[in-house]
Amino acid sequence: MPERKTLRTSVVVLLVAALVLTLIVALAIGPYPLNWADVSRAAMRLFGAGEGTASPGEVVFVRVRLPRVAAAALVGAALAGAGTAYQTLFRNPLVSPDILGVATGAGLGAVLGILLSLPVAGIQGLAFLLGLATVALVYLISAALHGHDRTLVLVLSGVVVGALAGACISLVKILADPYDQLPAITFWLLGSLAGVKVGDLAVVAPLVFAGLIPLVLLRWRIGVLSLGDDEARALGVDVSRLRAIVIGAATLMTASVVAISGVIGWIGLMIPHIARMMVGPNFDRLLPASMLLGASFMLLVDTLARTLARIETPLGILTAVLGAPFFLWLLARGRKTWG
């Protein structure tokens, strides 16, 4: 038992080291080359110790590179954490954060904002609100259908509402201007962090932490949910109330980051899977491991998106290309390790 605990502690330390390394790589690599002098002067300027006029490298680091790297880490951690919560709640390792339609709802909000020619903040706000509204509708539908398995009804309601939102997105594409609005809609739906600013992070980060706090405080009760509803009730857990809290918290985290990044698949599905194989199924260990791994993975993907070609590669394409074959390998190799 002590050896297993030591091994899991070593895994967490390794994940933290990997995150620090990927942060350094992401900050150092990009289309605009930066030298150490630019970075050090920019860091001093951030703490109020800089003097004189900022160089182009300092401007790129502070206004472009640093916010984007921070956003990538935040998006990856939030999607992986939400995926972990959903998979534990539904007791299914093939569940992802958009199972209840949050990503599709946020996508519908964003494309409506683009169609209405709203500013960037308006597009992000509408994406966030419709993402939350979609999950709220799914939850209300499942609550109205008494006498059925609650978890099954939740999933099926999410599939139906998500499909309806997807159809609405297709309709908006038809109505959009093919020379201006349609390319913007398509690019947003594929995922990108190119336009992230410090102000976006100032709004999104508190929302992500607000969703994370209940997951951390209730981590032991959430772990009990993986045993099944009857077992959880026998141990004194209010299953219905806890389920609503977990869904609300995970949805808040997902909708917040999707509003600034667009739809990025596979992270919330694949990363918790990998973390489970590394630290086991206990939610109190699985949540931090998934978030650390998700942040590192998103940083690597975003760095590739910025450097693979002269034109930036959409993040959704890269996560699918990297995630699909790797996840198939995991299914073939690690299915017996799911707990």
C-alpha positions in Angstrom: 0.0 0.0 0.0 2.7 2.6 0.8 4.5 1.6 -2.4 1.3 2.3 -4.4 0.9 5.7 -2.7 4.5 6.6 -3.4 4.0 5.7 -7.0 0.9 7.8 -7.4 2.7 10.8 -5.7 5.6 10.3 -8.2 3.1 10.4 -11.1 1.6 13.7 -9.8 5.1 15.2 -9.5 5.9 14.0 -13.0 2.7 15.6 -14.3 3.6 18.9 -12.6 7.1 18.8 -14.1 5.6 18.0 -17.6 3.3 21.0 -17.3 6.2 23.3 -16.4 8.2 22.0 -19.3 5.3 22.4 -21.8 4.7 26.0 -20.5 8.4 26.8 -21.2 8.2 25.3 -24.6 5.0 27.0 -25.5 6.3 30.4 -24.4 9.6 29.9 -26.3 8.2 28.7 -29.6 6.1 30.6 -32.0 5.9 32.4 -35.4 7.7 35.4 -33.9 11.1 34.5 -32.5 11.7 35.8 -28.9 15.0 36.0 -27.1 15.8 35.8 -23.4 16.2 39.6 -23.2 12.7 40.2 -24.5 11.2 37.7 -22.0 13.1 39.0 -19.0 12.4 42.6 -19.7 8.7 41.8 -20.3 8.6 39.9 -17.0 10.1 42.9 -15.2 7.6 45.2 -16.9 4.7 43.0 -15.7 5.9 43.5 -12.1 6.3 47.2 -12.6 10.1 47.2 -12.8 10.5 47.9 -16.5 11.8 51.2 -18.0 11.8 52.8 -21.4 9.8 51.9 -24.5 8.8 48.2 -24.9 10.5 46.4 -27.8 8.4 44.5 -30.4 9.4 41.2 -28.7 8.2 42.4 -25.3 4.9 43.5 -26.9 4.5 40.1 -28.6 5.3 38.3 -25.3 3.0 40.3 -23.1 0.0 40.9 -25.4 0.0 37.8 -27.6 2.2 34.9 -26.4 1.6 34.9 -22.7 -2.3 35.3 -22.8 -2.5 32.6 -25.4 -0.3 30.1 -23.4 -2.3 30.9 -20.3 -5.6 30.3 -22.1 -4.4 27.0 -23.6 -3.5 25.7 -20.1 -6.8 26.9 -18.7 -8.9 25.4 -21.6 -7.1 22.1 -21.4 -7.4 21.9 -17.6 -11.1 22.9 -17.6 -12.1 20.5 -20.3 -10.2 17.6 -18.7 -11.6 18.4 -15.3 -15.2 18.6 -16.6 -14.7 15.3 -18.5 -13.5 13.6 -15.3 -16.6 14.8 -13.5 -19.0 13.7 -16.2 -17.3 10.3 -16.5 -17.5 9.7 -12.8 -21.1 10.9 -12.6 -22.3 8.7 -15.4 -20.0 5.8 -14.5 -18.9 5.6 -18.2 -15.4 6.2 -19.5 -16.7 7.1 -22.9 -18.6 10.2 -21.7 -17.2 13.7 -22.6 -18.1 17.2 -21.5 -20.4 17.8 -24.4 -22.6 14.7 -23.6 -25.4 17.1 -22.4 -25.0 19.4 -25.4 -23.0 22.2 -23.8 -20.5 22.5 -26.6 -23.2 22.4 -29.3 -25.2 25.0 -27.4 -22.2 27.2 -27.1 -21.5 26.8 -30.7 -25.1 27.8 -31.6 -24.7 30.9 -29.5 -21.4 31.8 -31.1 -22.7 31.4 -34.7 -25.8 33.5 -33.9 -23.5 36.2 -32.5 -21.5 36.1 -35.7 -24.7 36.2 -37.8 -25.9 39.2 -35.9 -22.4 40.9 -36.3 -21.9 41.2 -32.6 -18.5 42.2 -31.2 -16.2 39.5 -29.9 -17.3 40.0 -26.3 -21.0 39.6 -27.5 -20.2 36.4 -29.4 -18.4 35.0 -26.4 -21.2 36.0 -24.0 -23.9 34.5 -26.2 -21.9 31.3 -26.6 -21.5 31.0 -22.8 -25.2 31.7 -22.1 -26.6 29.3 -24.7 -24.1 26.6 -23.5 -25.6 26.9 -20.0 -29.1 27.2 -21.3 -28.8 24.0 -23.3 -27.8 21.9 -20.3 -30.5 23.6 -18.2 -33.0 22.5 -20.8 -31.7 19.0 -20.8 -31.9 18.8 -17.1 -35.4 20.1 -17.0 -36.5 17.6 -19.6 -35.0 14.7 -17.6 -36.7 16.0 -14.4 -40.1 16.1 -16.1 -39.9 12.5 -17.2 -40.7 10.6 -14.0 -40.5 6.8 -13.8 -37.4 6.4 -15.9 -33.7 5.8 -15.3 -32.5 9.4 -14.5 -29.0 8.9 -15.9 -30.2 7.3 -19.1 -32.8 10.1 -19.6 -30.2 12.8 -19.1 -27.9 11.3 -21.7 -30.7 10.7 -24.3 -32.1 14.2 -23.6 -28.6 15.6 -24.2 -28.3 13.8 -27.5 -31.6 15.0 -28.7 -31.1 18.7 -27.6 -27.6 18.6 -29.0 -28.8 17.3 -32.3 -31.4 20.1 -32.4 -28.8 22.7 -31.7 -26.5 21.2 -34.4 -29.4 21.5 -36.9 -29.8 25.1 -35.9 -26.1 25.7 -36.5 -26.5 24.3 -40.0 -29.4 26.6 -40.7 -27.4 29.6 -39.5 -24.6 28.6 -41.9 -27.1 28.6 -44.8 -28.3 32.1 -43.8 -24.8 33.5 -43.2 -22.9 35.7 -45.7 -20.7 33.1 -47.6 -17.8 35.6 -48.0 -17.6 37.0 -44.5 -19.7 35.4 -41.9 -19.5 31.7 -43.0 -15.7 31.5 -42.9 -15.7 33.1 -39.4 -18.4 30.6 -38.3 -16.5 27.6 -39.7 -13.2 28.7 -38.1 -14.8 29.3 -34.7 -16.4 25.8 -34.7 -13.0 24.2 -35.4 -11.5 25.9 -32.3 -8.8 28.5 -32.0 -7.1 30.6 -29.3 -5.7 33.2 -31.8 -7.9 36.0 -30.6 -7.6 35.5 -26.8 -6.7 38.6 -24.8 -5.9 39.3 -21.2 -9.4 40.6 -20.6 -10.9 37.3 -21.8 -8.8 35.5 -19.2 -9.9 37.9 -16.5 -13.5 37.0 -17.2 -13.2 33.2 -17.9 -10.7 32.2 -15.2 -12.9 33.1 -12.2 -15.8 31.2 -13.8 -13.7 28.1 -14.3 -12.5 28.3 -10.6 -16.1 28.9 -9.5 -17.0 25.6 -11.2 -14.0 23.8 -9.9 -14.5 24.7 -6.2 -17.6 22.5 -5.7 -15.8 19.6 -7.5 -12.9 19.9 -5.1 -15.0 20.4 -1.9 -17.3 17.5 -2.8 -14.7 15.2 -4.2 -15.3 12.4 -1.7 -19.1 12.3 -2.3 -18.5 12.5 -6.1 -16.3 9.5 -5.8 -19.0 7.6 -4.1 -21.3 8.2 -7.1 -19.2 5.9 -9.1 -20.5 3.0 -6.9 -24.0 3.5 -8.2 -27.0 5.5 -6.9 -28.3 2.9 -4.5 -24.9 2.5 -2.8 -24.4 6.2 -2.7 -27.8 6.7 -1.0 -27.0 3.9 1.5 -23.9 5.9 2.4 -25.9 9.0 3.1 -25.3 10.9 -0.2 -28.2 13.0 -1.6 -27.8 11.7 -5.1 -30.2 14.1 -6.9 -28.7 17.2 -5.3 -25.1 16.1 -5.8 -25.8 15.2 -9.5 -27.3 18.6 -10.1 -24.2 20.3 -8.5 -21.7 18.2 -10.5 -23.6 18.9 -13.8 -23.8 22.6 -13.0 -20.1 22.9 -12.0 -18.8 20.9 -15.0 -21.1 22.7 -17.4 -19.9 26.1 -16.1 -16.3 25.1 -16.6 -17.0 23.8 -20.1 -19.2 26.7 -21.3 -16.7 29.3 -20.0 -13.7 28.0 -21.9 -15.6 27.0 -25.1 -16.8 30.6 -25.3 -13.3 31.8 -25.9 -11.8 28.8 -27.6 -14.5 27.4 -29.8 -15.4 23.7 -30.0 -12.4 21.5 -29.2 -13.1 17.8 -29.0 -11.3 14.8 -27.5 -9.7 16.4 -24.5 -12.5 15.8 -22.1 -12.9 12.3 -23.4 -9.3 11.1 -23.8 -7.4 12.9 -21.0 -9.4 11.5 -18.1 -9.0 8.1 -19.6 -5.2 8.4 -19.6 -5.1 9.9 -16.1 -7.3 7.0 -14.8 -4.7 4.5 -16.1 -2.0 6.5 -14.3 -3.5 7.2 -10.9 -6.5 5.0 -10.7 -10.3 5.7 -10.6 -10.5 7.5 -7.2 -12.0 11.0 -8.1 -9.9 12.9 -5.5 -6.7 11.8 -7.3 -8.1 11.6 -10.8 -9.3 15.2 -10.9 -6.0 17.0 -10.3 -4.1 14.4 -12.5 -6.6 15.0 -15.4 -6.4 18.7 -15.2 -2.6 18.7 -15.1 -2.4 16.3 -18.1 -5.1 18.3 -19.9 -3.3 21.6 -19.5 0.0 20.0 -20.8 -1.7 18.4 -23.8 -3.5 21.6 -24.8 -0.3 23.5 -24.6 1.4 21.1 -26.9 -1.5 21.1 -29.4 -1.6 24.9 -29.4 2.1 25.1 -30.0 1.8 22.8 -32.9 -1.1 24.8 -34.3 1.0 27.9 -34.2 4.1 26.4 -35.8 3.1 23.6 -38.2 2.4 25.8 -41.1 2.3 29.5 -42.2 -1.5 29.4 -41.7 -2.6 28.5 -38.2 -4.1 25.0 -37.9 -7.5 24.8 -36.1 -7.2 23.1 -32.7 -10.2 20.9 -33.3 -8.5 19.3 -36.3 -5.3 18.6 -34.4 -7.0 17.2 -31.3 -9.0 14.8 -33.6 -5.9 13.8 -35.6 -3.8 13.2 -32.4 -6.6 11.9 -30.2 -8.6 9.4 -32.4 -5.8 6.9 -33.1 -4.3 7.2 -29.6 -7.7 6.7 -28.1 -8.2 3.6 -30.3 -4.9 2.3 -28.9 -6.1 3.0 -25.4 -9.3 1.1 -26.0 -7.4 -1.9 -27.3 -4.7 -1.9 -24.6 -6.3 -0.4 -21.4 -9.9 -1.4 -21.3 -9.3 -3.8 -18.4 -7.9 -1.0 -16.3 -11.1 1.1 -16.1 -12.2 1.3 -12.6 
